[in-house]
């Protein structure tokens, strides 16, 4: 039995409705839970003897990954979802391949002109902060404040990836299940949020599929692709369980995940009896 644990708060009602509409099979159920933002609490699950797949915020995803009860349905391994891993596996096919890994406490020692712009983002997928472009002066001032606060998960030892800013023309999000692209949507056009399910170039899909075939990051995950100077680059990947949809075929994504998980569940007894 597959049991989808859906975060009710912070998830768009129309997305929840579309997910629940698909879960109509005899071996498919769902539960809704409320998650306290930035809390480490795990919600009470009613139907425990099931294969649980969670969907919701990054907080929910990370907490579920730490839970023995919920981890099986979280398609995530922290060390895989890092910029350092993307660059190691996909080299110059990654948009910010030219970047540097450092800690917040090391930023002020970096050699740079004060007004020079840099792109900064977390190395991992924890979403401690959103990637942004700022002057070196502002980044140093911000990093000094972070170092002074010494928060448990956001401090001078937090790893960041810093690189030259890029002029991106378009951006797409792809949902991948068992190495197959099951849905794609453009979400940015000339720096503006602009969703489209029709602007899906064949060459972009081919580029993404080549990266997927080169390295299996996870059974189920999300890949963001950018168009820059008439070529394609991989921006980053994200854990499916905590990633939002744009103009995606939500129904097909959920069905594909269910079909994959059902095959996985079916193979377990066979493996145990081997």
Backbone bond lengths (Angstrom), bond angles and torsions (degrees), N, CA, C in turn:
res aa  C-N    CA-C-N  psi(-1)  N-CA   C-N-CA  omega(-1)  CA-C   N-CA-C  phi
1 X - - - 1.459 - - 1.530 109.84 -
2 X 1.329 116.55 127.46 1.460 121.66 176.41 1.524 109.04 -95.87
3 X 1.316 115.42 129.09 1.461 121.23 -177.66 1.527 109.27 -123.87
4 X 1.324 116.65 109.79 1.459 120.94 178.15 1.528 109.44 -83.41
5 X 1.338 116.26 123.17 1.460 122.12 177.59 1.525 106.72 -99.22
6 X 1.321 116.91 104.68 1.459 122.84 -171.32 1.524 111.28 -103.58
7 X 1.313 116.19 126.67 1.463 120.56 177.12 1.520 109.35 -74.59
8 X 1.320 115.45 118.31 1.465 120.56 -176.44 1.522 111.82 -76.06
9 X 1.324 116.45 -46.61 1.470 119.25 178.98 1.531 109.51 -80.83
10 X 1.292 116.95 143.55 1.466 125.58 178.22 1.529 114.19 75.65
11 X 1.332 117.61 0.53 1.463 120.76 173.98 1.521 108.15 -109.41
12 X 1.327 117.55 133.71 1.460 121.11 -177.46 1.531 110.53 -58.27
13 X 1.343 117.70 131.64 1.469 121.22 -178.97 1.525 113.07 -55.06
14 X 1.342 117.34 -38.63 1.465 119.42 -178.71 1.528 111.74 -67.32
15 X 1.346 116.93 -31.47 1.465 120.54 177.28 1.524 109.76 -70.59
16 X 1.331 116.56 -44.13 1.464 120.18 177.07 1.520 110.86 -58.18
17 X 1.323 116.15 -42.97 1.460 121.03 -179.46 1.519 111.05 -62.36
18 X 1.319 117.01 -43.11 1.462 120.65 -178.86 1.528 111.35 -66.79
19 X 1.326 116.34 -38.81 1.466 119.32 178.29 1.520 110.45 -64.98
20 X 1.332 116.37 -47.46 1.467 120.63 -176.92 1.527 112.05 -65.26
21 X 1.329 116.56 -32.13 1.466 120.48 179.71 1.525 111.28 -61.85
22 X 1.327 116.55 -34.06 1.469 121.20 -178.64 1.524 111.68 -74.95
23 X 1.317 117.19 -28.46 1.465 121.26 -173.56 1.524 110.92 -83.45
24 X 1.325 115.46 69.49 1.467 120.76 -176.75 1.521 113.34 -118.98
25 X 1.326 118.08 8.64 1.456 120.71 178.33 1.518 112.00 -78.10
26 X 1.324 116.30 163.32 1.463 120.65 -179.17 1.527 111.87 -63.80
27 X 1.324 116.25 -28.46 1.463 120.52 -178.20 1.526 111.88 -107.19
28 X 1.346 116.45 27.95 1.464 121.90 180.00 1.529 110.18 -132.00
29 X 1.323 116.54 125.13 1.462 121.31 176.73 1.532 108.62 -136.41
30 X 1.325 116.02 173.27 1.457 119.74 177.61 1.523 110.41 -147.96
31 X 1.317 115.13 155.43 1.458 122.94 174.15 1.526 108.22 -133.60
32 X 1.319 116.62 147.61 1.457 121.04 174.47 1.524 109.50 -106.36
33 X 1.321 116.06 139.59 1.462 121.15 179.04 1.531 109.16 -134.88
34 X 1.307 116.04 156.13 1.464 121.99 173.78 1.525 108.26 -105.18
35 X 1.318 115.69 134.25 1.459 121.36 -178.92 1.524 109.30 -115.42
36 X 1.320 116.17 129.74 1.462 120.86 176.80 1.527 108.13 -78.14
37 X 1.335 118.36 120.67 1.471 120.94 -179.21 1.528 112.42 -54.16
38 X 1.332 115.90 135.17 1.470 124.11 176.69 1.530 112.97 62.96
39 X 1.336 116.17 17.83 1.465 120.42 176.93 1.526 109.59 -97.40
40 X 1.328 116.84 156.03 1.465 121.35 177.67 1.524 112.27 -97.10
41 X 1.322 117.05 5.79 1.460 120.92 -176.37 1.527 111.91 -72.17
42 X 1.327 115.10 143.26 1.464 122.60 175.34 1.526 107.73 -104.22
43 X 1.326 119.07 129.19 1.466 120.63 -178.85 1.525 112.20 -68.65
44 X 1.309 115.84 155.32 1.465 121.53 176.83 1.526 109.03 -73.56
45 X 1.331 116.21 126.80 1.465 121.92 179.75 1.527 108.67 -100.42
46 X 1.324 116.55 128.02 1.464 120.85 -177.17 1.528 111.93 -75.07
47 X 1.324 116.13 -52.18 1.469 120.73 -176.72 1.524 109.20 -94.76
48 X 1.316 115.56 91.37 1.459 121.14 -171.62 1.525 113.50 -79.29
49 X 1.320 118.25 -34.96 1.464 120.84 -175.95 1.524 110.48 -84.74
50 X 1.324 115.89 61.79 1.461 122.45 -177.16 1.529 109.12 -145.32
51 X 1.344 116.08 166.04 1.464 120.90 170.78 1.521 106.02 -88.57
52 X 1.313 116.53 110.74 1.464 121.21 -172.07 1.526 111.44 -95.48
53 X 1.327 116.32 127.20 1.462 122.61 174.45 1.520 107.23 -115.16
54 X 1.315 116.98 121.53 1.465 118.81 -178.21 1.524 110.26 -96.51
55 X 1.341 115.35 151.02 1.463 120.49 173.31 1.523 108.88 -145.21
56 X 1.336 115.02 129.50 1.463 119.02 179.42 1.513 111.68 170.60
57 X 1.314 116.47 -138.00 1.460 122.37 -175.42 1.525 111.77 -80.94
58 X 1.331 115.18 169.19 1.464 120.27 175.75 1.523 110.39 -62.07
59 X 1.334 117.06 -37.87 1.466 121.05 177.22 1.518 110.85 -57.65
60 X 1.332 116.75 -47.46 1.464 121.60 179.79 1.524 110.20 -62.66
61 X 1.331 116.56 -44.14 1.459 121.03 -178.70 1.525 111.37 -60.53
62 X 1.328 116.93 -48.07 1.461 120.74 -177.94 1.527 111.84 -67.21
63 X 1.331 117.18 -38.15 1.466 120.30 177.02 1.521 111.12 -66.31
64 X 1.332 116.31 -41.35 1.466 120.80 179.57 1.525 110.78 -64.28
65 X 1.315 116.29 -36.40 1.469 120.11 178.67 1.528 110.96 -62.60
66 X 1.324 117.05 -31.78 1.466 121.63 179.75 1.523 112.78 -81.71
67 X 1.333 116.69 -7.74 1.466 121.65 -176.47 1.529 111.28 -97.08
68 X 1.324 117.20 127.60 1.466 120.74 177.38 1.522 111.04 -61.38
69 X 1.322 116.13 -33.13 1.463 121.04 -177.91 1.523 111.96 -70.72
70 X 1.323 118.07 -33.85 1.463 121.22 -171.95 1.525 114.95 -109.28
71 X 1.312 118.22 -12.79 1.471 120.59 -172.00 1.522 113.39 -59.45
72 X 1.329 117.21 -34.45 1.467 120.20 -175.84 1.528 112.36 -56.89
73 X 1.332 116.78 -32.28 1.459 120.27 -178.42 1.510 113.80 -99.67
74 X 1.336 116.30 18.44 1.468 121.50 174.83 1.526 107.13 -110.71
75 X 1.306 116.87 113.86 1.460 121.53 -175.01 1.531 108.77 -89.43
76 X 1.336 113.74 80.72 1.464 118.88 -168.75 1.518 110.78 -159.61
77 X 1.310 115.59 138.64 1.453 123.44 170.21 1.527 105.26 -140.77
78 X 1.341 118.70 111.84 1.464 121.57 -170.78 1.518 115.28 -48.31
79 X 1.325 117.33 -43.34 1.462 119.74 -175.39 1.528 112.55 -67.31
80 X 1.332 116.66 -23.17 1.468 120.12 178.94 1.525 111.54 -77.85
81 X 1.327 116.58 -35.62 1.463 121.42 -176.17 1.530 110.28 -92.51
82 X 1.320 115.12 60.93 1.457 122.23 178.13 1.524 109.60 -133.46
83 X 1.330 116.41 149.02 1.460 120.06 177.92 1.525 111.06 -57.89
84 X 1.322 117.14 -38.40 1.461 120.27 -179.91 1.525 111.55 -60.65
85 X 1.321 117.19 -35.73 1.462 120.35 178.59 1.522 111.22 -72.81
86 X 1.337 117.02 -41.38 1.468 119.83 178.76 1.528 110.49 -59.66
87 X 1.326 116.00 -45.64 1.468 120.46 -179.19 1.527 110.54 -66.11
88 X 1.327 116.93 -38.55 1.463 120.93 179.23 1.528 111.39 -63.79
89 X 1.338 116.47 -40.71 1.465 119.97 -175.05 1.531 112.87 -87.62
90 X 1.331 117.71 -35.62 1.469 120.19 -173.37 1.532 113.92 -113.29
91 X 1.320 116.39 0.37 1.471 121.66 173.27 1.533 113.17 49.62
92 X 1.347 116.02 -131.36 1.466 120.30 -174.08 1.522 113.90 -75.45
93 X 1.321 117.69 4.25 1.466 120.62 172.98 1.532 110.54 -78.77
94 X 1.328 116.39 -10.37 1.466 122.27 177.98 1.526 108.81 -86.89
95 X 1.326 116.30 136.24 1.463 121.82 -175.89 1.527 112.54 -53.64
96 X 1.327 117.21 -48.83 1.463 121.03 -176.84 1.524 112.07 -104.40
97 X 1.331 114.71 43.46 1.459 122.35 177.72 1.529 111.35 -57.79
98 X 1.330 116.45 -28.42 1.462 121.88 -176.16 1.526 113.22 -82.75
99 X 1.324 117.63 7.12 1.457 120.74 -175.29 1.518 114.86 -79.81
100 X 1.334 114.82 179.07 1.460 122.02 179.71 1.524 109.68 -128.10
101 X 1.314 115.20 142.61 1.462 121.13 174.23 1.522 108.51 -92.72
102 X 1.321 116.70 130.06 1.464 120.85 174.86 1.523 109.56 -155.27
103 X 1.315 115.64 173.65 1.459 121.41 177.41 1.528 109.22 -102.34
104 X 1.317 115.62 158.00 1.468 119.31 -179.61 1.530 111.28 -53.93
105 X 1.318 116.19 -39.84 1.457 120.03 -177.83 1.517 114.24 -67.33
106 X 1.341 117.26 -11.62 1.463 121.21 -178.26 1.527 113.07 -99.56
107 X 1.318 117.30 -9.95 1.469 120.67 -172.95 1.522 112.43 -60.21
108 X 1.324 117.61 -42.66 1.465 120.09 -175.44 1.529 112.61 -63.91
109 X 1.339 117.22 -18.30 1.468 120.92 179.34 1.527 112.61 -89.08
110 X 1.318 116.24 -3.44 1.460 120.87 -179.74 1.536 110.01 -71.88
111 X 1.322 116.68 139.85 1.466 121.16 179.72 1.523 109.83 -84.09
112 X 1.338 116.19 117.57 1.461 120.59 -179.30 1.521 109.85 -165.05
113 X 1.328 115.81 150.90 1.456 120.20 171.50 1.527 108.19 -69.05
114 X 1.313 117.40 145.52 1.459 122.56 -173.73 1.530 113.18 -59.21
115 X 1.316 117.51 -38.72 1.462 120.49 -175.86 1.529 113.26 -94.49
116 X 1.315 117.67 0.39 1.468 120.51 178.95 1.523 109.75 -65.84
117 X 1.323 116.56 136.56 1.461 121.90 -179.19 1.530 110.97 -85.22
118 X 1.324 114.91 141.83 1.466 121.96 176.58 1.525 109.17 -136.51
119 X 1.329 114.97 151.49 1.466 120.81 172.58 1.521 107.41 -99.79
120 X 1.315 116.21 128.89 1.460 121.08 -178.70 1.519 109.80 -128.23
121 X 1.332 116.24 138.82 1.465 122.37 179.42 1.528 108.63 -152.80
122 X 1.345 117.37 161.87 1.467 119.20 175.86 1.527 109.85 -66.58
123 X 1.318 116.80 150.07 1.460 119.64 175.20 1.516 110.67 -70.81
124 X 1.331 116.52 -34.74 1.463 119.89 -175.65 1.526 112.09 -98.97
125 X 1.332 115.57 -172.66 1.466 121.81 -176.26 1.526 111.87 -101.85
126 X 1.335 116.95 20.45 1.460 120.11 -176.79 1.511 114.78 -77.63
127 X 1.332 117.20 -11.11 1.470 122.38 178.78 1.530 112.41 59.78
128 X 1.350 116.48 39.88 1.465 119.36 175.82 1.530 110.95 -58.34
129 X 1.331 115.26 -33.41 1.465 121.15 174.01 1.523 107.56 -157.01
130 X 1.327 116.22 161.72 1.462 120.91 179.75 1.523 109.65 -85.09
131 X 1.332 115.73 142.92 1.451 119.88 177.08 1.524 110.56 -59.38
132 X 1.331 117.01 141.53 1.463 120.11 -177.58 1.522 111.04 -155.46
133 X 1.332 115.34 160.58 1.460 122.57 176.94 1.524 108.47 -106.09
134 X 1.327 115.98 124.75 1.464 121.53 179.64 1.526 109.39 -143.71
135 X 1.322 116.04 163.48 1.460 120.12 174.46 1.524 108.81 -70.19
136 X 1.327 115.69 154.95 1.462 119.97 179.40 1.528 110.58 -58.18
137 X 1.321 116.89 -38.51 1.463 121.66 179.78 1.525 111.24 -59.01
138 X 1.342 116.85 -46.47 1.466 120.85 -179.66 1.526 111.30 -67.82
139 X 1.332 116.00 -37.54 1.465 119.75 179.72 1.525 110.30 -64.39
140 X 1.330 117.08 -42.06 1.469 120.96 178.96 1.527 110.81 -64.26
141 X 1.328 117.25 -44.46 1.472 120.66 178.71 1.519 110.88 -60.46
142 X 1.323 115.84 -42.64 1.465 121.00 179.26 1.523 110.70 -65.74
143 X 1.334 116.95 -45.12 1.464 120.46 -178.63 1.528 111.17 -62.98
144 X 1.329 116.91 -35.43 1.473 119.77 177.68 1.528 111.14 -63.91
145 X 1.338 116.40 -38.23 1.467 120.51 177.62 1.526 110.64 -66.46
146 X 1.339 115.68 -40.78 1.465 120.36 178.25 1.526 109.82 -61.24
147 X 1.316 116.97 -43.86 1.463 121.35 -179.25 1.529 111.67 -63.64
148 X 1.323 116.76 -34.40 1.464 120.91 -179.76 1.524 112.01 -72.59
149 X 1.337 116.51 -34.26 1.466 120.53 -177.76 1.519 112.00 -69.57
150 X 1.326 117.15 -39.38 1.465 122.40 -179.49 1.530 112.25 52.84
151 X 1.330 116.44 50.87 1.455 120.85 175.72 1.530 109.57 -71.03
152 X 1.339 118.33 153.75 1.468 121.23 -175.78 1.530 114.43 -55.12
153 X 1.339 117.22 -43.44 1.462 119.77 -175.28 1.528 112.78 -114.04
154 X 1.324 116.98 12.32 1.460 120.60 -178.26 1.522 107.91 -151.36
155 X 1.344 116.66 92.15 1.458 120.48 -172.16 1.529 111.05 -151.56
156 X 1.308 117.32 -165.84 1.464 121.55 -175.78 1.533 113.15 -63.13
157 X 1.339 117.32 -20.57 1.463 120.49 -179.73 1.528 113.28 -94.32
158 X 1.326 117.41 -2.77 1.464 120.82 178.36 1.527 109.76 -63.66
159 X 1.330 116.56 127.29 1.463 120.92 -178.53 1.523 111.06 -79.64
160 X 1.326 115.19 135.25 1.463 120.50 177.69 1.526 109.06 -128.00
161 X 1.330 115.27 160.37 1.466 122.39 176.23 1.522 106.40 -118.30
162 X 1.325 116.32 122.42 1.459 120.82 -176.60 1.524 109.74 -122.10
163 X 1.331 116.33 134.36 1.463 120.02 -173.73 1.525 110.86 -151.92
164 X 1.323 115.97 170.44 1.462 121.93 176.31 1.533 108.85 -66.31
165 X 1.325 118.88 138.25 1.473 120.78 176.49 1.529 110.55 -63.91
166 X 1.320 116.22 149.83 1.464 121.83 179.36 1.529 109.36 -121.49
167 X 1.320 116.05 147.05 1.464 121.12 175.85 1.526 108.48 -92.84
168 X 1.313 115.06 101.69 1.466 121.70 -176.00 1.523 109.95 -93.88
169 X 1.337 115.10 134.63 1.464 120.00 178.78 1.527 111.21 -84.22
170 X 1.337 116.22 -51.27 1.467 121.46 -178.44 1.524 109.87 -142.62
171 X 1.345 114.59 159.62 1.461 120.48 177.01 1.525 109.66 -137.32
172 X 1.345 115.31 142.12 1.467 121.70 179.62 1.526 110.12 -128.46
173 X 1.313 115.28 153.94 1.466 122.00 173.48 1.518 108.89 -119.63
174 X 1.348 115.28 129.60 1.457 121.82 -178.39 1.528 109.76 -119.52
175 X 1.327 116.55 134.60 1.458 121.94 174.41 1.523 108.43 -100.08
176 X 1.329 115.86 128.33 1.460 122.35 -172.85 1.521 109.86 -120.56
177 X 1.326 115.75 128.16 1.465 122.04 177.70 1.523 108.18 -127.84
178 X 1.321 116.58 118.50 1.462 122.27 178.74 1.534 111.46 52.92
179 X 1.322 115.94 47.66 1.477 124.28 178.05 1.522 114.45 69.10
180 X 1.328 117.61 13.42 1.467 121.10 178.11 1.534 109.62 -115.61
181 X 1.326 115.50 133.26 1.465 120.42 174.54 1.527 107.82 -77.85
182 X 1.324 117.28 112.53 1.465 120.18 -174.67 1.522 112.85 -100.70
183 X 1.343 117.71 -16.55 1.466 120.52 176.64 1.527 109.36 -164.33
184 X 1.338 115.31 144.21 1.468 120.62 179.58 1.519 109.59 -140.09
185 X 1.313 116.05 149.24 1.461 121.63 177.62 1.525 109.72 -149.70
186 X 1.323 115.88 137.07 1.461 118.61 169.31 1.521 107.21 -76.89
187 X 1.334 116.90 141.68 1.467 118.84 178.03 1.525 113.33 -127.49
188 X 1.340 117.87 -16.39 1.462 120.78 177.70 1.521 109.96 -132.37
189 X 1.344 115.58 141.71 1.463 121.92 178.19 1.529 107.91 -142.02
190 X 1.323 116.26 114.96 1.469 121.47 -177.80 1.527 112.40 53.74
191 X 1.322 115.62 42.97 1.456 120.96 174.94 1.513 115.72 80.90
192 X 1.334 117.26 1.79 1.462 121.48 -179.08 1.530 110.38 -115.43
193 X 1.341 115.81 144.72 1.458 119.67 174.83 1.522 108.59 -63.01
194 X 1.313 116.90 119.32 1.465 122.04 -175.70 1.522 107.77 -153.88
195 X 1.320 116.76 95.55 1.458 122.12 -173.60 1.525 112.07 -83.86
196 X 1.330 115.68 139.74 1.460 120.72 177.81 1.519 109.94 -153.10
197 X 1.336 115.38 133.79 1.455 120.86 174.91 1.523 111.30 -96.16
198 X 1.331 116.66 -4.56 1.467 121.34 -176.79 1.525 113.29 -101.60
199 X 1.327 117.23 -30.01 1.460 120.59 -179.98 1.529 109.75 -82.56
200 X 1.330 115.23 74.68 1.466 122.17 -177.72 1.530 107.84 -125.58
201 X 1.325 118.83 84.42 1.466 121.51 -176.58 1.529 113.02 -60.12
202 X 1.308 114.95 139.97 1.463 121.19 178.22 1.523 110.66 -58.79
203 X 1.340 116.57 -40.01 1.465 121.24 -178.51 1.532 111.64 -65.34
204 X 1.332 116.62 -34.26 1.463 120.19 178.11 1.524 110.24 -66.92
205 X 1.335 116.45 -43.98 1.465 121.26 178.46 1.526 110.36 -62.42
206 X 1.317 117.00 -41.62 1.466 120.99 179.43 1.527 110.85 -63.60
207 X 1.340 116.25 -41.67 1.466 120.56 177.56 1.527 110.23 -60.27
208 X 1.329 116.69 -47.36 1.465 120.99 -179.13 1.525 111.29 -63.08
209 X 1.332 116.92 -42.81 1.465 120.34 -178.61 1.528 111.15 -63.87
210 X 1.321 117.16 -35.07 1.466 120.49 176.43 1.525 110.68 -62.15
211 X 1.326 116.94 -41.26 1.470 120.61 178.89 1.533 109.93 -66.85
212 X 1.326 115.90 -40.81 1.468 120.95 179.52 1.523 110.72 -61.71
213 X 1.331 116.03 -42.29 1.465 120.86 -178.94 1.528 112.17 -71.57
214 X 1.334 116.77 -27.72 1.465 120.80 179.72 1.517 111.89 -70.21
215 X 1.322 116.58 -35.10 1.463 120.11 -173.84 1.522 109.90 -153.87
216 X 1.334 116.16 121.49 1.467 121.10 178.19 1.528 108.26 -84.99
217 X 1.297 115.89 98.20 1.465 121.26 -177.70 1.520 111.36 -66.99
218 X 1.338 116.44 -46.55 1.465 122.44 -177.08 1.519 107.55 -161.83
219 X 1.329 117.40 162.96 1.471 120.58 178.22 1.524 110.86 -61.55
220 X 1.325 115.46 -40.94 1.469 121.95 -178.36 1.530 107.46 -136.72
221 X 1.317 116.20 127.61 1.467 119.18 178.87 1.523 110.76 -163.06
222 X 1.325 115.05 -180.00 1.461 122.10 -178.13 1.526 108.61 -122.97
223 X 1.333 116.10 138.61 1.463 121.45 179.83 1.522 109.45 -125.17
224 X 1.335 117.08 131.00 1.464 122.27 176.18 1.528 109.40 -104.59
225 X 1.328 115.94 132.07 1.462 123.12 -176.57 1.529 109.93 -121.05
226 X 1.336 116.73 141.53 1.462 122.06 178.26 1.522 110.89 -117.89
227 X 1.332 115.11 149.22 1.460 121.11 169.37 1.521 107.00 -103.28
228 X 1.322 117.01 126.00 1.458 121.61 -178.65 1.519 108.68 -143.67
229 X 1.326 116.70 121.43 1.463 122.65 -179.95 1.528 111.46 51.24
230 X 1.323 114.98 49.26 1.467 122.96 175.36 1.527 114.34 63.08
231 X 1.323 117.18 24.19 1.460 120.21 171.82 1.523 108.63 -140.16
232 X 1.325 116.09 167.79 1.457 121.02 -175.83 1.524 111.00 -108.35
233 X 1.326 114.77 144.85 1.458 121.62 178.02 1.526 109.21 -137.99
234 X 1.324 116.18 150.32 1.463 121.76 176.92 1.534 108.46 -84.63
235 X 1.324 116.65 122.39 1.470 120.60 179.41 1.526 110.17 -78.73
236 X 1.325 115.48 -57.93 1.459 122.16 -178.20 1.515 108.77 -170.17
237 X 1.326 115.20 172.39 1.462 121.51 171.95 1.523 107.86 -121.16
238 X 1.320 116.09 158.45 1.464 120.89 -178.75 1.522 110.39 -138.65
239 X 1.318 114.94 154.51 1.460 120.64 174.94 1.525 108.82 -70.08
240 X 1.321 116.94 128.93 1.462 121.04 -179.15 1.521 112.24 -56.10
241 X 1.329 116.99 -40.83 1.464 121.38 -171.36 1.521 114.32 -60.63
242 X 1.340 117.23 -19.62 1.458 119.30 -178.58 1.515 113.53 -127.18
243 X 1.336 117.17 25.39 1.468 121.36 -175.63 1.524 111.40 -112.97
244 X 1.326 116.28 139.11 1.460 121.49 -177.76 1.520 113.93 -82.76
245 X 1.326 114.73 159.74 1.463 122.45 177.97 1.528 110.05 -98.64
246 X 1.323 115.90 153.85 1.465 122.18 170.37 1.525 106.74 -114.85
247 X 1.325 118.36 -123.10 1.470 120.44 176.88 1.527 109.51 -87.50
248 X 1.315 114.84 55.86 1.459 120.09 -176.72 1.522 111.50 -96.25
249 X 1.315 114.56 159.94 1.457 121.12 173.19 1.531 106.94 -84.38
250 X 1.317 115.55 83.41 1.463 121.50 -175.29 1.522 110.97 -58.40
251 X 1.322 115.72 -41.11 1.463 120.36 -178.15 1.532 111.41 -60.96
252 X 1.321 116.18 -44.41 1.467 119.49 -179.70 1.525 111.15 -66.24
253 X 1.323 116.70 -38.31 1.464 120.65 178.85 1.526 110.53 -61.38
254 X 1.325 116.75 -49.04 1.470 120.93 -178.70 1.525 110.85 -64.01
255 X 1.320 117.38 -42.88 1.459 120.86 178.65 1.525 111.33 -62.45
256 X 1.324 116.69 -41.24 1.468 120.80 179.75 1.524 110.93 -64.40
257 X 1.332 116.30 -41.46 1.463 120.20 178.30 1.522 110.30 -64.50
258 X 1.330 117.03 -45.13 1.464 120.55 179.06 1.523 111.47 -59.52
259 X 1.320 116.51 -45.09 1.468 120.33 -179.73 1.524 110.97 -61.98
260 X 1.322 116.48 -41.33 1.465 120.32 179.08 1.527 110.72 -64.79
261 X 1.334 116.62 -46.41 1.465 120.82 -178.06 1.527 110.92 -65.06
262 X 1.330 117.22 -38.73 1.467 120.24 178.54 1.522 111.20 -61.70
263 X 1.326 116.91 -40.67 1.470 120.15 177.05 1.529 110.18 -65.73
264 X 1.313 115.64 -37.70 1.462 120.83 179.15 1.526 110.94 -64.89
265 X 1.332 116.49 -43.66 1.465 121.21 178.68 1.525 110.40 -63.82
266 X 1.326 116.24 -40.48 1.465 121.26 -178.51 1.519 111.59 -64.97
267 X 1.334 117.25 -33.87 1.464 121.00 -178.14 1.523 112.41 -75.15
268 X 1.326 117.82 -21.62 1.464 120.84 -176.02 1.531 113.56 -59.89
269 X 1.350 118.86 -51.17 1.465 118.95 178.90 1.521 111.92 -60.63
270 X 1.344 116.79 -36.98 1.460 120.84 179.93 1.521 110.47 -63.41
271 X 1.344 115.97 -40.37 1.462 120.47 179.44 1.527 110.83 -67.51
272 X 1.337 116.46 -38.00 1.464 120.60 -179.10 1.522 112.08 -68.87
273 X 1.349 116.21 -29.29 1.463 120.63 -178.58 1.523 112.86 -88.84
274 X 1.325 116.36 -6.92 1.473 120.01 -176.99 1.532 110.76 -70.95
